[in-house]
Amino acid sequence: MSSSASKPRSHAGAADHDAVGHADDKADSRAVAGAAAFSKFIAVLQLIADAPTPPNVAKLSAASGYPRPTVHRIVAALQAEGLIVASGSANTFDLGPRLINLASHSWERSDLRLAAVDALMALRDFTSETIHLAVPSQGEMVYIEKLESPHAVRMASRIGTRVSLTSSSVGKAYLATLSVAEREALLKNAPLERFTEHTLTDLDAVRRELDATAQRGYAEDREENEVSICCYGAAIRGPDGRAAGCVSISMPTFRRRDDVQATYIEPLLAACRTIAARLGPASGR
């Protein structure tokens, strides 16, 4: 009697377990679907941010590989949230005020940016050239601060611009601080895209350049990202030698002074040391 009575309870327990399992599976499926949708939104938003001119739906569809109806829905949702805005009369889109506001809060609260701002201003005033502060982000470097040169001819960049690890001075400076294993892991996925005739696209040549960068303590961009623009970059190193970020000086080649060491390199390295000191013991972590 007790044995036969126990069987229904056993089956019921199994049924309950199966029901919970199916519910969990459905929840997991919804979570995965939500993550996939979010990734599409971020991909379209990134394409708009990276575009040299505001793109339309057709260009976003071609660049993302998503169908136009999907891009239309994503664009409409991003507009509704104020993350993008219509730009011009050609149905093109640009970053919206809400996104820019969120980004500005992030930059303003950055310990690195706050620690660096005075030294960056002093460096800009001393060199009269454009100064960038950059941090590594998803296999690239992103500018989180830019101080413009007072000269009329300047570098075409902005806060939020992403640059290559292997061709920019800030990217090379960052890579040169890493262990061989860490560096190789990043180089393995580096696209080595050619931006100018001077860009290094051979991996062995890049490795030699990084070894030279590590030895001399600063990096050079010899018109590798933009024609007629040269840059010097250095890392802000913590006590453990790791980089909290990198600083660069950028200028047109025609304006570069002959005494590079005294005019650019020594002030650049001094600025990086000052910033590292202001960050304190945790700056490289």
C-alpha positions in Angstrom: 0.0 0.0 0.0 2.7 2.4 1.0 4.8 1.3 -2.0 2.0 2.0 -4.5 1.3 5.3 -2.8 4.8 6.4 -3.2 4.9 6.1 -6.9 2.5 8.9 -7.7 4.5 11.2 -5.5 7.7 10.1 -7.3 6.1 10.8 -10.7 4.8 14.1 -9.4 8.3 15.1 -8.3 9.7 14.2 -11.6 7.0 16.2 -13.3 7.7 19.2 -11.1 11.4 18.9 -11.8 10.7 18.7 -15.6 8.4 21.7 -15.3 11.1 23.7 -13.5 13.6 22.5 -16.1 11.5 23.6 -19.0 10.9 27.0 -17.3 14.6 27.4 -16.8 15.2 26.5 -20.5 12.7 29.1 -21.6 14.2 31.7 -19.3 17.7 30.9 -20.7 16.3 31.1 -24.3 14.8 34.5 -23.6 18.1 35.7 -22.0 20.1 34.5 -25.0 17.6 36.1 -27.4 17.7 39.4 -25.4 21.5 39.3 -25.4 21.5 38.8 -29.2 19.2 41.7 -29.7 21.3 43.9 -27.4 24.4 43.0 -29.4 22.6 44.1 -32.6 21.7 47.5 -31.0 25.3 48.0 -29.9 26.7 47.0 -33.3 24.5 49.6 -35.1 25.3 52.2 -32.5 29.0 51.6 -32.9 28.7 51.8 -36.7 27.0 55.2 -36.4 29.7 56.4 -33.9 32.6 55.2 -36.2 31.2 56.5 -39.5 33.2 59.4 -40.9 29.8 61.0 -42.0 26.3 60.2 -40.7 25.1 57.0 -42.3 21.6 56.1 -43.5 19.7 52.8 -43.0 21.0 51.4 -46.3 24.6 52.0 -45.3 24.0 50.6 -41.8 22.4 47.5 -43.2 25.3 46.9 -45.6 27.9 47.5 -42.9 26.2 45.3 -40.3 24.8 42.6 -42.5 21.3 43.0 -40.9 18.2 43.3 -43.1 16.9 46.8 -43.6 13.6 46.1 -41.6 15.8 45.0 -38.7 18.0 48.2 -38.9 14.8 50.3 -39.2 13.5 48.9 -35.9 16.9 49.3 -34.2 17.2 52.9 -35.4 13.7 53.8 -34.3 14.3 52.3 -30.8 17.7 54.2 -30.5 16.0 57.4 -31.6 13.2 56.9 -29.1 15.8 56.6 -26.3 17.7 59.7 -27.4 20.8 57.7 -28.2 20.8 58.8 -31.8 19.2 61.6 -33.8 18.3 62.2 -37.4 21.0 64.2 -39.1 20.2 66.3 -42.2 17.6 65.7 -44.8 19.0 62.5 -46.2 17.6 60.2 -43.5 21.0 59.9 -41.9 21.8 59.4 -38.2 24.3 60.7 -35.7 24.9 60.2 -32.0 22.3 61.7 -29.7 22.4 63.9 -26.7 21.6 61.2 -24.2 24.5 59.0 -25.3 26.9 62.0 -25.3 25.7 62.9 -21.8 26.3 59.4 -20.5 29.8 59.3 -22.1 30.7 62.7 -20.7 29.7 61.6 -17.2 32.0 58.6 -17.6 34.9 60.7 -18.8 34.4 63.3 -16.1 34.4 60.6 -13.4 37.5 58.8 -14.7 40.2 58.8 -12.1 42.8 58.7 -14.9 41.3 61.7 -16.7 41.0 63.7 -13.5 44.6 62.9 -12.5 45.9 63.7 -16.0 44.2 66.9 -16.9 46.7 69.4 -15.4 49.7 67.6 -16.8 48.0 67.3 -20.2 47.3 71.0 -20.3 50.9 71.8 -19.4 52.2 69.5 -22.1 49.9 71.1 -24.7 50.9 74.6 -23.6 54.6 73.7 -23.8 54.5 71.9 -27.2 51.6 73.9 -28.8 50.5 70.6 -30.3 47.5 68.3 -30.0 47.5 66.1 -26.9 45.5 62.8 -26.5 44.9 60.6 -23.5 43.9 57.0 -24.5 43.1 53.7 -22.8 42.9 50.2 -24.2 39.4 49.0 -25.3 38.5 45.8 -27.0 41.7 45.4 -29.0 42.0 49.1 -29.8 42.9 52.3 -28.1 40.1 54.9 -27.4 40.7 58.6 -26.8 39.1 59.8 -23.5 40.6 63.3 -23.6 41.9 65.6 -26.3 43.5 69.0 -26.0 43.6 70.9 -29.2 46.7 72.6 -30.6 46.3 76.4 -30.8 47.6 76.2 -34.4 45.1 76.4 -37.3 46.3 73.1 -38.8 45.3 70.3 -36.3 44.8 66.6 -36.2 41.3 65.4 -37.2 40.2 63.4 -34.1 37.8 63.6 -31.2 37.1 62.1 -27.8 35.8 58.6 -28.4 37.9 58.0 -31.5 39.2 54.5 -31.7 42.7 53.9 -33.1 44.7 50.8 -34.0 47.1 49.2 -31.4 49.8 48.6 -34.0 49.9 51.8 -36.0 49.1 54.5 -33.4 51.7 55.8 -31.0 49.4 55.3 -28.0 48.7 51.7 -29.2 52.4 50.9 -29.6 53.2 52.5 -26.2 50.6 50.3 -24.6 51.7 47.1 -26.3 55.3 47.7 -25.4 54.4 47.6 -21.6 52.9 44.1 -21.9 54.5 40.7 -21.4 55.3 38.7 -24.5 52.4 36.4 -23.9 49.9 39.3 -23.4 51.3 41.2 -26.4 51.1 38.1 -28.7 47.5 37.4 -27.6 46.5 40.9 -28.8 48.6 40.7 -32.0 47.0 37.4 -32.9 43.7 39.2 -33.5 45.1 42.5 -34.7 43.9 43.3 -38.3 47.1 45.1 -39.3 45.0 47.3 -41.6 46.9 49.6 -44.0 45.9 53.3 -43.4 48.8 54.9 -45.4 51.8 53.8 -47.3 53.8 54.0 -44.1 51.6 51.6 -42.0 53.4 48.5 -40.8 51.3 45.5 -42.0 53.9 42.7 -41.5 53.7 41.1 -38.0 57.4 40.6 -37.7 58.0 44.3 -38.5 55.4 45.2 -35.8 57.2 43.0 -33.3 60.5 44.7 -34.0 58.9 48.1 -33.7 57.4 47.2 -30.3 60.8 45.9 -29.1 62.4 49.2 -30.1 59.5 51.1 -28.4 60.1 49.2 -25.2 63.8 49.8 -25.3 63.6 53.6 -25.9 60.6 54.2 -23.6 58.3 55.9 -26.1 56.5 55.1 -29.3 56.4 56.8 -32.7 53.7 57.0 -35.3 55.5 58.0 -38.6 52.5 58.9 -40.7 51.1 55.4 -40.1 47.5 56.5 -39.4 47.3 59.7 -41.3 49.4 61.1 -44.1 51.5 64.1 -42.9 50.7 63.5 -39.2 53.3 62.2 -36.8 52.9 61.4 -33.2 54.9 60.4 -30.1 53.3 58.3 -27.4 54.2 57.0 -23.9 52.6 54.9 -21.3 51.4 56.0 -17.8 53.0 53.2 -15.8 52.0 52.1 -12.4 54.5 50.7 -9.8 54.0 47.2 -11.3 55.0 48.5 -14.8 51.5 48.1 -16.2 49.9 50.9 -18.2 46.9 52.8 -16.8 46.7 54.6 -20.1 48.9 56.4 -22.7 49.5 60.0 -23.8 50.4 61.2 -27.2 51.6 64.4 -28.9 50.4 64.8 -32.5 51.5 67.3 -35.1 51.7 67.9 -38.9 55.1 66.7 -40.1 55.9 70.1 -41.6 55.7 71.7 -38.1 57.8 69.1 -36.3 60.9 70.7 -34.7 64.4 69.4 -35.2 65.1 68.9 -31.5 62.6 66.1 -30.9 64.0 64.9 -27.6 63.9 68.2 -25.8 60.8 69.5 -27.5 58.5 66.4 -27.3 60.0 63.3 -25.7 61.3 64.6 -22.4 58.1 66.7 -21.7 56.0 63.7 -22.7 57.7 61.3 -20.4 57.7 63.8 -17.6 53.9 64.3 -18.0 53.4 60.5 -17.8 55.4 60.3 -14.6 53.4 63.2 -13.1 50.1 61.5 -14.0 51.3 58.2 -12.6 52.3 59.8 -9.3 48.9 61.5 -9.0 47.2 58.2 -9.6 49.1 56.6 -6.8 50.1 53.0 -6.1 47.0 51.5 -7.9 47.6 53.3 -11.2 48.8 50.3 -13.1 46.1 47.9 -11.9 
